[in-house]
Amino acid sequence: MNIFNLGGQGRASGESERATGPATCSRKGCRAGAEWQLLWNNPRIHTPDRRKVWLSCGEHRDWLEDYLQTRGLWKEILPFTASQTTANEAG
Ligand SMILES: [Zn+2]
């Protein structure tokens, strides 16, 4: 007779599955497919040549751009293609 003790099984924390699924909008709660990528940089925590990337659907591009511009973080917007990979995102 076996008794399986499941109580001690910890759940992986900080799990990130971002890179594997289909690219979707970075706007919270939005699951639309990405059409644009917004490149930004926070000079307080990033080196000047560093670029963070947010993906955006067509609907939220303006919202995200405004959000970044208001904070002085926005750099540029590029069209996002599904075949594109962010494998070069290092550091
Ligand atoms: Zn969206």
PDB file of the backbone (N, CA, C, O) and the ligand in Angstrom, with CONECT records:
HET     ZN  A 101       1
ATOM      1  N   MET A   1       0.846  -1.193   0.000  1.00  0.00           N
ATOM      2  CA  MET A   1       0.000   0.000   0.000  1.00  0.00           C
ATOM      3  C   MET A   1       0.879   1.240   0.000  1.00  0.00           C
ATOM      4  O   MET A   1       1.685   1.448   0.907  1.00  0.00           O
ATOM      5  N   ASN A   2       0.716   2.041  -1.007  1.00  0.00           N
ATOM      6  CA  ASN A   2       1.527   3.249  -1.104  1.00  0.00           C
ATOM      7  C   ASN A   2       0.732   4.485  -0.717  1.00  0.00           C
ATOM      8  O   ASN A   2      -0.436   4.652  -1.066  1.00  0.00           O
ATOM      9  N   ILE A   3       1.402   5.313  -0.002  1.00  0.00           N
ATOM     10  CA  ILE A   3       0.810   6.615   0.332  1.00  0.00           C
ATOM     11  C   ILE A   3       1.666   7.708  -0.305  1.00  0.00           C
ATOM     12  O   ILE A   3       2.836   7.880   0.036  1.00  0.00           O
ATOM     13  N   PHE A   4       1.080   8.413  -1.201  1.00  0.00           N
ATOM     14  CA  PHE A   4       1.819   9.477  -1.875  1.00  0.00           C
ATOM     15  C   PHE A   4       1.660  10.785  -1.114  1.00  0.00           C
ATOM     16  O   PHE A   4       0.560  11.304  -0.920  1.00  0.00           O
ATOM     17  N   ASN A   5       2.769  11.268  -0.709  1.00  0.00           N
ATOM     18  CA  ASN A   5       2.756  12.545   0.001  1.00  0.00           C
ATOM     19  C   ASN A   5       3.030  13.672  -0.983  1.00  0.00           C
ATOM     20  O   ASN A   5       4.163  13.872  -1.423  1.00  0.00           O
ATOM     21  N   LEU A   6       1.984  14.398  -1.318  1.00  0.00           N
ATOM     22  CA  LEU A   6       2.128  15.481  -2.287  1.00  0.00           C
ATOM     23  C   LEU A   6       2.354  16.828  -1.624  1.00  0.00           C
ATOM     24  O   LEU A   6       2.576  17.837  -2.294  1.00  0.00           O
ATOM     25  N   GLY A   7       2.296  16.830  -0.325  1.00  0.00           N
ATOM     26  CA  GLY A   7       2.346  18.108   0.381  1.00  0.00           C
ATOM     27  C   GLY A   7       3.671  18.840   0.244  1.00  0.00           C
ATOM     28  O   GLY A   7       3.716  20.068   0.328  1.00  0.00           O
ATOM     29  N   GLY A   8       4.739  18.100   0.037  1.00  0.00           N
ATOM     30  CA  GLY A   8       6.035  18.763   0.052  1.00  0.00           C
ATOM     31  C   GLY A   8       6.508  19.237  -1.307  1.00  0.00           C
ATOM     32  O   GLY A   8       7.638  19.704  -1.450  1.00  0.00           O
ATOM     33  N   GLN A   9       5.661  19.118  -2.286  1.00  0.00           N
ATOM     34  CA  GLN A   9       6.093  19.474  -3.624  1.00  0.00           C
ATOM     35  C   GLN A   9       6.023  20.986  -3.848  1.00  0.00           C
ATOM     36  O   GLN A   9       4.948  21.585  -3.850  1.00  0.00           O
ATOM     37  N   GLY A  10       7.168  21.565  -4.030  1.00  0.00           N
ATOM     38  CA  GLY A  10       7.206  23.014  -4.209  1.00  0.00           C
ATOM     39  C   GLY A  10       6.883  23.408  -5.634  1.00  0.00           C
ATOM     40  O   GLY A  10       7.175  22.690  -6.590  1.00  0.00           O
ATOM     41  N   ARG A  11       6.284  24.550  -5.738  1.00  0.00           N
ATOM     42  CA  ARG A  11       5.977  25.062  -7.071  1.00  0.00           C
ATOM     43  C   ARG A  11       7.125  25.953  -7.533  1.00  0.00           C
ATOM     44  O   ARG A  11       7.639  26.774  -6.773  1.00  0.00           O
ATOM     45  N   ALA A  12       7.507  25.780  -8.764  1.00  0.00           N
ATOM     46  CA  ALA A  12       8.580  26.608  -9.303  1.00  0.00           C
ATOM     47  C   ALA A  12       8.172  28.074  -9.283  1.00  0.00           C
ATOM     48  O   ALA A  12       7.107  28.450  -9.772  1.00  0.00           O
ATOM     49  N   SER A  13       9.019  28.864  -8.722  1.00  0.00           N
ATOM     50  CA  SER A  13       8.698  30.291  -8.643  1.00  0.00           C
ATOM     51  C   SER A  13       9.489  31.067  -9.679  1.00  0.00           C
ATOM     52  O   SER A  13      10.574  30.661 -10.097  1.00  0.00           O
ATOM     53  N   GLY A  14       8.933  32.167 -10.073  1.00  0.00           N
ATOM     54  CA  GLY A  14       9.615  33.000 -11.052  1.00  0.00           C
ATOM     55  C   GLY A  14       9.707  32.370 -12.422  1.00  0.00           C
ATOM     56  O   GLY A  14      10.589  32.698 -13.216  1.00  0.00           O
ATOM     57  N   GLU A  15       8.805  31.477 -12.687  1.00  0.00           N
ATOM     58  CA  GLU A  15       8.855  30.793 -13.969  1.00  0.00           C
ATOM     59  C   GLU A  15       8.510  31.738 -15.112  1.00  0.00           C
ATOM     60  O   GLU A  15       7.541  32.494 -15.037  1.00  0.00           O
ATOM     61  N   SER A  16       9.282  31.689 -16.129  1.00  0.00           N
ATOM     62  CA  SER A  16       9.054  32.587 -17.259  1.00  0.00           C
ATOM     63  C   SER A  16       8.955  31.778 -18.536  1.00  0.00           C
ATOM     64  O   SER A  16       9.882  31.057 -18.902  1.00  0.00           O
ATOM     65  N   GLU A  17       7.833  31.901 -19.202  1.00  0.00           N
ATOM     66  CA  GLU A  17       7.660  31.169 -20.453  1.00  0.00           C
ATOM     67  C   GLU A  17       7.523  32.126 -21.622  1.00  0.00           C
ATOM     68  O   GLU A  17       6.966  31.787 -22.666  1.00  0.00           O
ATOM     69  N   ARG A  18       8.033  33.308 -21.427  1.00  0.00           N
ATOM     70  CA  ARG A  18       7.824  34.359 -22.424  1.00  0.00           C
ATOM     71  C   ARG A  18       8.290  33.978 -23.821  1.00  0.00           C
ATOM     72  O   ARG A  18       7.582  34.194 -24.804  1.00  0.00           O
ATOM     73  N   ALA A  19       9.482  33.414 -23.898  1.00  0.00           N
ATOM     74  CA  ALA A  19      10.124  33.276 -25.192  1.00  0.00           C
ATOM     75  C   ALA A  19       9.530  32.146 -26.039  1.00  0.00           C
ATOM     76  O   ALA A  19       9.751  32.085 -27.249  1.00  0.00           O
ATOM     77  N   THR A  20       8.790  31.268 -25.403  1.00  0.00           N
ATOM     78  CA  THR A  20       8.397  30.069 -26.124  1.00  0.00           C
ATOM     79  C   THR A  20       7.054  30.186 -26.832  1.00  0.00           C
ATOM     80  O   THR A  20       6.878  29.628 -27.915  1.00  0.00           O
ATOM     81  N   GLY A  21       6.127  30.888 -26.249  1.00  0.00           N
ATOM     82  CA  GLY A  21       4.800  30.977 -26.823  1.00  0.00           C
ATOM     83  C   GLY A  21       4.746  31.943 -27.988  1.00  0.00           C
ATOM     84  O   GLY A  21       5.752  32.553 -28.352  1.00  0.00           O
ATOM     85  N   PRO A  22       3.568  32.079 -28.570  1.00  0.00           N
ATOM     86  CA  PRO A  22       3.398  33.069 -29.629  1.00  0.00           C
ATOM     87  C   PRO A  22       3.571  34.468 -29.075  1.00  0.00           C
ATOM     88  O   PRO A  22       3.185  34.751 -27.941  1.00  0.00           O
ATOM     89  N   ALA A  23       4.148  35.335 -29.873  1.00  0.00           N
ATOM     90  CA  ALA A  23       4.404  36.698 -29.414  1.00  0.00           C
ATOM     91  C   ALA A  23       3.097  37.454 -29.259  1.00  0.00           C
ATOM     92  O   ALA A  23       2.309  37.568 -30.198  1.00  0.00           O
ATOM     93  N   THR A  24       2.887  37.961 -28.071  1.00  0.00           N
ATOM     94  CA  THR A  24       1.660  38.698 -27.806  1.00  0.00           C
ATOM     95  C   THR A  24       1.977  40.072 -27.248  1.00  0.00           C
ATOM     96  O   THR A  24       3.100  40.360 -26.832  1.00  0.00           O
ATOM     97  N   CYS A  25       0.963  40.902 -27.252  1.00  0.00           N
ATOM     98  CA  CYS A  25       1.064  42.282 -26.782  1.00  0.00           C
ATOM     99  C   CYS A  25       1.545  42.333 -25.333  1.00  0.00           C
ATOM    100  O   CYS A  25       1.163  41.496 -24.515  1.00  0.00           O
ATOM    101  N   SER A  26       2.383  43.318 -25.024  1.00  0.00           N
ATOM    102  CA  SER A  26       2.923  43.462 -23.674  1.00  0.00           C
ATOM    103  C   SER A  26       1.951  44.174 -22.739  1.00  0.00           C
ATOM    104  O   SER A  26       2.163  44.188 -21.527  1.00  0.00           O
ATOM    105  N   ARG A  27       0.900  44.756 -23.278  1.00  0.00           N
ATOM    106  CA  ARG A  27      -0.083  45.446 -22.451  1.00  0.00           C
ATOM    107  C   ARG A  27      -0.731  44.439 -21.522  1.00  0.00           C
ATOM    108  O   ARG A  27      -1.151  43.362 -21.946  1.00  0.00           O
ATOM    109  N   LYS A  28      -0.808  44.803 -20.237  1.00  0.00           N
ATOM    110  CA  LYS A  28      -1.349  43.893 -19.250  1.00  0.00           C
ATOM    111  C   LYS A  28      -2.769  43.484 -19.601  1.00  0.00           C
ATOM    112  O   LYS A  28      -3.632  44.328 -19.842  1.00  0.00           O
ATOM    113  N   GLY A  29      -2.997  42.193 -19.628  1.00  0.00           N
ATOM    114  CA  GLY A  29      -4.331  41.680 -19.897  1.00  0.00           C
ATOM    115  C   GLY A  29      -4.658  41.529 -21.368  1.00  0.00           C
ATOM    116  O   GLY A  29      -5.718  41.009 -21.716  1.00  0.00           O
ATOM    117  N   CYS A  30      -3.775  41.970 -22.228  1.00  0.00           N
ATOM    118  CA  CYS A  30      -4.035  41.873 -23.668  1.00  0.00           C
ATOM    119  C   CYS A  30      -3.342  40.636 -24.224  1.00  0.00           C
ATOM    120  O   CYS A  30      -2.153  40.418 -23.993  1.00  0.00           O
ATOM    121  N   ARG A  31      -4.104  39.831 -24.959  1.00  0.00           N
ATOM    122  CA  ARG A  31      -3.543  38.619 -25.543  1.00  0.00           C
ATOM    123  C   ARG A  31      -3.475  38.682 -27.059  1.00  0.00           C
ATOM    124  O   ARG A  31      -3.301  37.666 -27.732  1.00  0.00           O
ATOM    125  N   ALA A  32      -3.612  39.868 -27.575  1.00  0.00           N
ATOM    126  CA  ALA A  32      -3.559  40.030 -29.029  1.00  0.00           C
ATOM    127  C   ALA A  32      -2.142  39.788 -29.534  1.00  0.00           C
ATOM    128  O   ALA A  32      -1.166  39.974 -28.806  1.00  0.00           O
ATOM    129  N   GLY A  33      -2.050  39.380 -30.766  1.00  0.00           N
ATOM    130  CA  GLY A  33      -0.752  39.118 -31.362  1.00  0.00           C
ATOM    131  C   GLY A  33       0.047  40.398 -31.548  1.00  0.00           C
ATOM    132  O   GLY A  33      -0.511  41.469 -31.789  1.00  0.00           O
ATOM    133  N   ALA A  34       1.353  40.267 -31.433  1.00  0.00           N
ATOM    134  CA  ALA A  34       2.223  41.430 -31.551  1.00  0.00           C
ATOM    135  C   ALA A  34       2.336  41.872 -33.003  1.00  0.00           C
ATOM    136  O   ALA A  34       2.528  41.055 -33.904  1.00  0.00           O
ATOM    137  N   GLU A  35       2.214  43.159 -33.210  1.00  0.00           N
ATOM    138  CA  GLU A  35       2.412  43.734 -34.538  1.00  0.00           C
ATOM    139  C   GLU A  35       3.569  44.732 -34.546  1.00  0.00           C
ATOM    140  O   GLU A  35       4.129  45.056 -35.593  1.00  0.00           O
ATOM    141  N   TRP A  36       3.908  45.207 -33.356  1.00  0.00           N
ATOM    142  CA  TRP A  36       4.948  46.223 -33.240  1.00  0.00           C
ATOM    143  C   TRP A  36       5.863  45.880 -32.078  1.00  0.00           C
ATOM    144  O   TRP A  36       5.468  45.202 -31.129  1.00  0.00           O
ATOM    145  N   GLN A  37       7.082  46.358 -32.172  1.00  0.00           N
ATOM    146  CA  GLN A  37       7.986  46.255 -31.042  1.00  0.00           C
ATOM    147  C   GLN A  37       8.476  47.651 -30.671  1.00  0.00           C
ATOM    148  O   GLN A  37       8.976  48.405 -31.506  1.00  0.00           O
ATOM    149  N   LEU A  38       8.316  47.960 -29.408  1.00  0.00           N
ATOM    150  CA  LEU A  38       8.743  49.258 -28.903  1.00  0.00           C
ATOM    151  C   LEU A  38      10.071  49.090 -28.185  1.00  0.00           C
ATOM    152  O   LEU A  38      10.189  48.332 -27.222  1.00  0.00           O
ATOM    153  N   LEU A  39      11.055  49.808 -28.671  1.00  0.00           N
ATOM    154  CA  LEU A  39      12.382  49.734 -28.064  1.00  0.00           C
ATOM    155  C   LEU A  39      12.539  50.879 -27.073  1.00  0.00           C
ATOM    156  O   LEU A  39      12.271  52.038 -27.390  1.00  0.00           O
ATOM    157  N   TRP A  40      12.978  50.531 -25.869  1.00  0.00           N
ATOM    158  CA  TRP A  40      13.136  51.565 -24.861  1.00  0.00           C
ATOM    159  C   TRP A  40      14.350  51.303 -24.003  1.00  0.00           C
ATOM    160  O   TRP A  40      14.926  50.216 -24.012  1.00  0.00           O
ATOM    161  N   ASN A  41      14.723  52.329 -23.259  1.00  0.00           N
ATOM    162  CA  ASN A  41      15.924  52.268 -22.423  1.00  0.00           C
ATOM    163  C   ASN A  41      15.718  53.158 -21.214  1.00  0.00           C
ATOM    164  O   ASN A  41      15.299  54.309 -21.337  1.00  0.00           O
ATOM    165  N   ASN A  42      16.010  52.626 -20.071  1.00  0.00           N
ATOM    166  CA  ASN A  42      15.942  53.418 -18.848  1.00  0.00           C
ATOM    167  C   ASN A  42      17.355  53.808 -18.440  1.00  0.00           C
ATOM    168  O   ASN A  42      18.104  52.979 -17.925  1.00  0.00           O
ATOM    169  N   PRO A  43      17.723  55.070 -18.667  1.00  0.00           N
ATOM    170  CA  PRO A  43      19.125  55.477 -18.416  1.00  0.00           C
ATOM    171  C   PRO A  43      19.545  55.320 -16.961  1.00  0.00           C
ATOM    172  O   PRO A  43      20.739  55.314 -16.662  1.00  0.00           O
ATOM    173  N   ARG A  44      18.588  55.193 -16.058  1.00  0.00           N
ATOM    174  CA  ARG A  44      18.944  55.019 -14.651  1.00  0.00           C
ATOM    175  C   ARG A  44      19.471  53.613 -14.353  1.00  0.00           C
ATOM    176  O   ARG A  44      20.278  53.423 -13.443  1.00  0.00           O
ATOM    177  N   ILE A  45      19.007  52.638 -15.125  1.00  0.00           N
ATOM    178  CA  ILE A  45      19.392  51.257 -14.809  1.00  0.00           C
ATOM    179  C   ILE A  45      20.022  50.526 -15.986  1.00  0.00           C
ATOM    180  O   ILE A  45      20.573  49.438 -15.824  1.00  0.00           O
ATOM    181  N   HIS A  46      19.939  51.129 -17.177  1.00  0.00           N
ATOM    182  CA  HIS A  46      20.497  50.476 -18.356  1.00  0.00           C
ATOM    183  C   HIS A  46      21.644  51.306 -18.925  1.00  0.00           C
ATOM    184  O   HIS A  46      21.671  52.531 -18.804  1.00  0.00           O
ATOM    185  N   THR A  47      22.580  50.612 -19.543  1.00  0.00           N
ATOM    186  CA  THR A  47      23.608  51.327 -20.278  1.00  0.00           C
ATOM    187  C   THR A  47      22.972  51.942 -21.517  1.00  0.00           C
ATOM    188  O   THR A  47      21.948  51.443 -21.985  1.00  0.00           O
ATOM    189  N   PRO A  48      23.551  53.019 -22.067  1.00  0.00           N
ATOM    190  CA  PRO A  48      22.902  53.756 -23.159  1.00  0.00           C
ATOM    191  C   PRO A  48      22.597  52.922 -24.396  1.00  0.00           C
ATOM    192  O   PRO A  48      21.641  53.213 -25.115  1.00  0.00           O
ATOM    193  N   ASP A  49      23.391  51.895 -24.652  1.00  0.00           N
ATOM    194  CA  ASP A  49      23.165  51.110 -25.859  1.00  0.00           C
ATOM    195  C   ASP A  49      22.231  49.934 -25.634  1.00  0.00           C
ATOM    196  O   ASP A  49      21.933  49.183 -26.563  1.00  0.00           O
ATOM    197  N   ARG A  50      21.774  49.775 -24.411  1.00  0.00           N
ATOM    198  CA  ARG A  50      20.852  48.686 -24.087  1.00  0.00           C
ATOM    199  C   ARG A  50      19.465  49.010 -24.606  1.00  0.00           C
ATOM    200  O   ARG A  50      19.023  50.157 -24.543  1.00  0.00           O
ATOM    201  N   ARG A  51      18.777  47.994 -25.123  1.00  0.00           N
ATOM    202  CA  ARG A  51      17.413  48.193 -25.578  1.00  0.00           C
ATOM    203  C   ARG A  51      16.508  47.119 -24.994  1.00  0.00           C
ATOM    204  O   ARG A  51      16.728  45.923 -25.184  1.00  0.00           O
ATOM    205  N   LYS A  52      15.496  47.571 -24.286  1.00  0.00           N
ATOM    206  CA  LYS A  52      14.446  46.665 -23.867  1.00  0.00           C
ATOM    207  C   LYS A  52      13.367  46.684 -24.938  1.00  0.00           C
ATOM    208  O   LYS A  52      13.185  47.688 -25.626  1.00  0.00           O
ATOM    209  N   VAL A  53      12.661  45.589 -25.077  1.00  0.00           N
ATOM    210  CA  VAL A  53      11.660  45.493 -26.128  1.00  0.00           C
ATOM    211  C   VAL A  53      10.310  45.131 -25.534  1.00  0.00           C
ATOM    212  O   VAL A  53      10.177  44.144 -24.811  1.00  0.00           O
ATOM    213  N   TRP A  54       9.324  45.934 -25.846  1.00  0.00           N
ATOM    214  CA  TRP A  54       7.944  45.581 -25.564  1.00  0.00           C
ATOM    215  C   TRP A  54       7.264  45.279 -26.881  1.00  0.00           C
ATOM    216  O   TRP A  54       7.476  45.971 -27.876  1.00  0.00           O
ATOM    217  N   LEU A  55       6.453  44.248 -26.880  1.00  0.00           N
ATOM    218  CA  LEU A  55       5.673  43.935 -28.067  1.00  0.00           C
ATOM    219  C   LEU A  55       4.276  44.521 -27.907  1.00  0.00           C
ATOM    220  O   LEU A  55       3.747  44.617 -26.800  1.00  0.00           O
ATOM    221  N   SER A  56       3.703  44.902 -29.015  1.00  0.00           N
ATOM    222  CA  SER A  56       2.400  45.543 -28.943  1.00  0.00           C
ATOM    223  C   SER A  56       1.522  45.138 -30.113  1.00  0.00           C
ATOM    224  O   SER A  56       1.989  44.943 -31.235  1.00  0.00           O
ATOM    225  N   CYS A  57       0.236  45.017 -29.816  1.00  0.00           N
ATOM    226  CA  CYS A  57      -0.731  44.866 -30.897  1.00  0.00           C
ATOM    227  C   CYS A  57      -0.999  46.253 -31.493  1.00  0.00           C
ATOM    228  O   CYS A  57      -0.548  47.264 -30.957  1.00  0.00           O
ATOM    229  N   GLY A  58      -1.722  46.286 -32.584  1.00  0.00           N
ATOM    230  CA  GLY A  58      -2.001  47.560 -33.226  1.00  0.00           C
ATOM    231  C   GLY A  58      -2.794  48.505 -32.342  1.00  0.00           C
ATOM    232  O   GLY A  58      -2.653  49.724 -32.429  1.00  0.00           O
ATOM    233  N   GLU A  59      -3.617  47.936 -31.505  1.00  0.00           N
ATOM    234  CA  GLU A  59      -4.488  48.755 -30.668  1.00  0.00           C
ATOM    235  C   GLU A  59      -3.738  49.468 -29.545  1.00  0.00           C
ATOM    236  O   GLU A  59      -4.075  50.598 -29.192  1.00  0.00           O
ATOM    237  N   HIS A  60      -2.733  48.817 -28.989  1.00  0.00           N
ATOM    238  CA  HIS A  60      -2.064  49.364 -27.812  1.00  0.00           C
ATOM    239  C   HIS A  60      -0.733  50.035 -28.106  1.00  0.00           C
ATOM    240  O   HIS A  60      -0.046  50.485 -27.189  1.00  0.00           O
ATOM    241  N   ARG A  61      -0.371  50.105 -29.366  1.00  0.00           N
ATOM    242  CA  ARG A  61       0.909  50.713 -29.699  1.00  0.00           C
ATOM    243  C   ARG A  61       0.993  52.146 -29.185  1.00  0.00           C
ATOM    244  O   ARG A  61       1.980  52.537 -28.562  1.00  0.00           O
ATOM    245  N   ASP A  62      -0.047  52.918 -29.451  1.00  0.00           N
ATOM    246  CA  ASP A  62      -0.039  54.313 -29.016  1.00  0.00           C
ATOM    247  C   ASP A  62      -0.001  54.419 -27.492  1.00  0.00           C
ATOM    248  O   ASP A  62       0.677  55.282 -26.934  1.00  0.00           O
ATOM    249  N   TRP A  63      -0.734  53.533 -26.834  1.00  0.00           N
ATOM    250  CA  TRP A  63      -0.778  53.564 -25.365  1.00  0.00           C
ATOM    251  C   TRP A  63       0.604  53.302 -24.783  1.00  0.00           C
ATOM    252  O   TRP A  63       1.064  54.026 -23.900  1.00  0.00           O
ATOM    253  N   LEU A  64       1.262  52.260 -25.285  1.00  0.00           N
ATOM    254  CA  LEU A  64       2.577  51.900 -24.767  1.00  0.00           C
ATOM    255  C   LEU A  64       3.619  52.960 -25.121  1.00  0.00           C
ATOM    256  O   LEU A  64       4.503  53.267 -24.322  1.00  0.00           O
ATOM    257  N   GLU A  65       3.502  53.514 -26.331  1.00  0.00           N
ATOM    258  CA  GLU A  65       4.447  54.557 -26.726  1.00  0.00           C
ATOM    259  C   GLU A  65       4.301  55.774 -25.819  1.00  0.00           C
ATOM    260  O   GLU A  65       5.292  56.355 -25.377  1.00  0.00           O
ATOM    261  N   ASP A  66       3.066  56.149 -25.550  1.00  0.00           N
ATOM    262  CA  ASP A  66       2.821  57.290 -24.676  1.00  0.00           C
ATOM    263  C   ASP A  66       3.353  57.034 -23.271  1.00  0.00           C
ATOM    264  O   ASP A  66       3.930  57.917 -22.636  1.00  0.00           O
ATOM    265  N   TYR A  67       3.149  55.812 -22.802  1.00  0.00           N
ATOM    266  CA  TYR A  67       3.625  55.426 -21.476  1.00  0.00           C
ATOM    267  C   TYR A  67       5.140  55.612 -21.372  1.00  0.00           C
ATOM    268  O   TYR A  67       5.644  56.162 -20.393  1.00  0.00           O
ATOM    269  N   LEU A  68       5.854  55.146 -22.396  1.00  0.00           N
ATOM    270  CA  LEU A  68       7.308  55.235 -22.377  1.00  0.00           C
ATOM    271  C   LEU A  68       7.779  56.667 -22.586  1.00  0.00           C
ATOM    272  O   LEU A  68       8.729  57.110 -21.941  1.00  0.00           O
ATOM    273  N   GLN A  69       7.125  57.386 -23.478  1.00  0.00           N
ATOM    274  CA  GLN A  69       7.552  58.755 -23.757  1.00  0.00           C
ATOM    275  C   GLN A  69       7.346  59.651 -22.544  1.00  0.00           C
ATOM    276  O   GLN A  69       8.158  60.534 -22.267  1.00  0.00           O
ATOM    277  N   THR A  70       6.268  59.419 -21.834  1.00  0.00           N
ATOM    278  CA  THR A  70       5.992  60.204 -20.628  1.00  0.00           C
ATOM    279  C   THR A  70       7.127  60.071 -19.624  1.00  0.00           C
ATOM    280  O   THR A  70       7.448  61.018 -18.906  1.00  0.00           O
ATOM    281  N   ARG A  71       7.726  58.898 -19.580  1.00  0.00           N
ATOM    282  CA  ARG A  71       8.798  58.632 -18.632  1.00  0.00           C
ATOM    283  C   ARG A  71      10.190  58.833 -19.218  1.00  0.00           C
ATOM    284  O   ARG A  71      11.196  58.581 -18.555  1.00  0.00           O
ATOM    285  N   GLY A  72      10.238  59.287 -20.463  1.00  0.00           N
ATOM    286  CA  GLY A  72      11.531  59.550 -21.075  1.00  0.00           C
ATOM    287  C   GLY A  72      12.308  58.305 -21.417  1.00  0.00           C
ATOM    288  O   GLY A  72      13.536  58.339 -21.498  1.00  0.00           O
ATOM    289  N   LEU A  73      11.600  57.186 -21.623  1.00  0.00           N
ATOM    290  CA  LEU A  73      12.275  55.913 -21.875  1.00  0.00           C
ATOM    291  C   LEU A  73      12.215  55.484 -23.344  1.00  0.00           C
ATOM    292  O   LEU A  73      12.995  54.639 -23.783  1.00  0.00           O
ATOM    293  N   TRP A  74      11.299  56.063 -24.082  1.00  0.00           N
ATOM    294  CA  TRP A  74      11.020  55.595 -25.431  1.00  0.00           C
ATOM    295  C   TRP A  74      12.168  55.873 -26.387  1.00  0.00           C
ATOM    296  O   TRP A  74      12.782  56.939 -26.348  1.00  0.00           O
ATOM    297  N   LYS A  75      12.450  54.900 -27.246  1.00  0.00           N
ATOM    298  CA  LYS A  75      13.506  55.085 -28.238  1.00  0.00           C
ATOM    299  C   LYS A  75      12.965  55.007 -29.655  1.00  0.00           C
ATOM    300  O   LYS A  75      13.088  55.965 -30.418  1.00  0.00           O
ATOM    301  N   GLU A  76      12.369  53.880 -30.016  1.00  0.00           N
ATOM    302  CA  GLU A  76      11.841  53.768 -31.367  1.00  0.00           C
ATOM    303  C   GLU A  76      10.850  52.629 -31.477  1.00  0.00           C
ATOM    304  O   GLU A  76      10.774  51.761 -30.607  1.00  0.00           O
ATOM    305  N   ILE A  77      10.099  52.645 -32.553  1.00  0.00           N
ATOM    306  CA  ILE A  77       9.134  51.590 -32.828  1.00  0.00           C
ATOM    307  C   ILE A  77       9.497  50.913 -34.138  1.00  0.00           C
ATOM    308  O   ILE A  77       9.782  51.573 -35.137  1.00  0.00           O
ATOM    309  N   LEU A  78       9.484  49.597 -34.119  1.00  0.00           N
ATOM    310  CA  LEU A  78       9.771  48.830 -35.318  1.00  0.00           C
ATOM    311  C   LEU A  78       8.635  47.846 -35.557  1.00  0.00           C
ATOM    312  O   LEU A  78       8.042  47.337 -34.606  1.00  0.00           O
ATOM    313  N   PRO A  79       8.332  47.579 -36.813  1.00  0.00           N
ATOM    314  CA  PRO A  79       7.327  46.548 -37.083  1.00  0.00           C
ATOM    315  C   PRO A  79       7.815  45.185 -36.627  1.00  0.00           C
ATOM    316  O   PRO A  79       8.998  44.865 -36.741  1.00  0.00           O
ATOM    317  N   PHE A  80       6.900  44.392 -36.115  1.00  0.00           N
ATOM    318  CA  PHE A  80       7.253  43.071 -35.625  1.00  0.00           C
ATOM    319  C   PHE A  80       6.749  42.020 -36.595  1.00  0.00           C
ATOM    320  O   PHE A  80       5.582  42.027 -36.987  1.00  0.00           O
ATOM    321  N   THR A  81       7.628  41.130 -36.975  1.00  0.00           N
ATOM    322  CA  THR A  81       7.232  40.038 -37.853  1.00  0.00           C
ATOM    323  C   THR A  81       7.308  38.725 -37.089  1.00  0.00           C
ATOM    324  O   THR A  81       8.198  38.521 -36.264  1.00  0.00           O
ATOM    325  N   ALA A  82       6.368  37.845 -37.375  1.00  0.00           N
ATOM    326  CA  ALA A  82       6.240  36.615 -36.599  1.00  0.00           C
ATOM    327  C   ALA A  82       7.488  35.743 -36.687  1.00  0.00           C
ATOM    328  O   ALA A  82       7.806  34.998 -35.759  1.00  0.00           O
ATOM    329  N   SER A  83       8.182  35.845 -37.801  1.00  0.00           N
ATOM    330  CA  SER A  83       9.351  34.994 -37.986  1.00  0.00           C
ATOM    331  C   SER A  83      10.554  35.517 -37.209  1.00  0.00           C
ATOM    332  O   SER A  83      11.581  34.848 -37.088  1.00  0.00           O
ATOM    333  N   GLN A  84      10.400  36.718 -36.692  1.00  0.00           N
ATOM    334  CA  GLN A  84      11.507  37.347 -36.010  1.00  0.00           C
ATOM    335  C   GLN A  84      11.738  36.717 -34.645  1.00  0.00           C
ATOM    336  O   GLN A  84      10.785  36.371 -33.947  1.00  0.00           O
ATOM    337  N   THR A  85      12.957  36.573 -34.277  1.00  0.00           N
ATOM    338  CA  THR A  85      13.279  36.040 -32.964  1.00  0.00           C
ATOM    339  C   THR A  85      14.061  37.068 -32.183  1.00  0.00           C
ATOM    340  O   THR A  85      14.746  37.916 -32.755  1.00  0.00           O
ATOM    341  N   THR A  86      13.955  36.987 -30.878  1.00  0.00           N
ATOM    342  CA  THR A  86      14.690  37.920 -30.035  1.00  0.00           C
ATOM    343  C   THR A  86      15.882  37.218 -29.390  1.00  0.00           C
ATOM    344  O   THR A  86      16.281  37.532 -28.269  1.00  0.00           O
ATOM    345  N   ALA A  87      16.437  36.263 -30.129  1.00  0.00           N
ATOM    346  CA  ALA A  87      17.542  35.473 -29.603  1.00  0.00           C
ATOM    347  C   ALA A  87      18.747  36.334 -29.289  1.00  0.00           C
ATOM    348  O   ALA A  87      19.612  35.952 -28.500  1.00  0.00           O
ATOM    349  N   ASN A  88      18.794  37.493 -29.910  1.00  0.00           N
ATOM    350  CA  ASN A  88      19.945  38.366 -29.718  1.00  0.00           C
ATOM    351  C   ASN A  88      19.806  39.237 -28.472  1.00  0.00           C
ATOM    352  O   ASN A  88      20.665  40.071 -28.186  1.00  0.00           O
ATOM    353  N   GLU A  89      18.740  39.036 -27.753  1.00  0.00           N
ATOM    354  CA  GLU A  89      18.516  39.841 -26.568  1.00  0.00           C
ATOM    355  C   GLU A  89      19.347  39.309 -25.411  1.00  0.00           C
ATOM    356  O   GLU A  89      18.899  38.449 -24.652  1.00  0.00           O
ATOM    357  N   ALA A  90      20.524  39.813 -25.290  1.00  0.00           N
ATOM    358  CA  ALA A  90      21.437  39.339 -24.250  1.00  0.00           C
ATOM    359  C   ALA A  90      21.657  40.410 -23.207  1.00  0.00           C
ATOM    360  O   ALA A  90      21.477  41.601 -23.460  1.00  0.00           O
ATOM    361  N   GLY A  91      22.046  39.966 -22.040  1.00  0.00           N
ATOM    362  CA  GLY A  91      22.376  40.904 -21.005  1.00  0.00           C
ATOM    363  C   GLY A  91      21.177  41.427 -20.281  1.00  0.00           C
ATOM    364  O   GLY A  91      21.313  42.241 -19.368  1.00  0.00           O
TER     365      GLY A  91
HETATM  366 ZN    ZN A 101      -2.680  44.902 -26.990  1.00  0.00          ZN2+
END
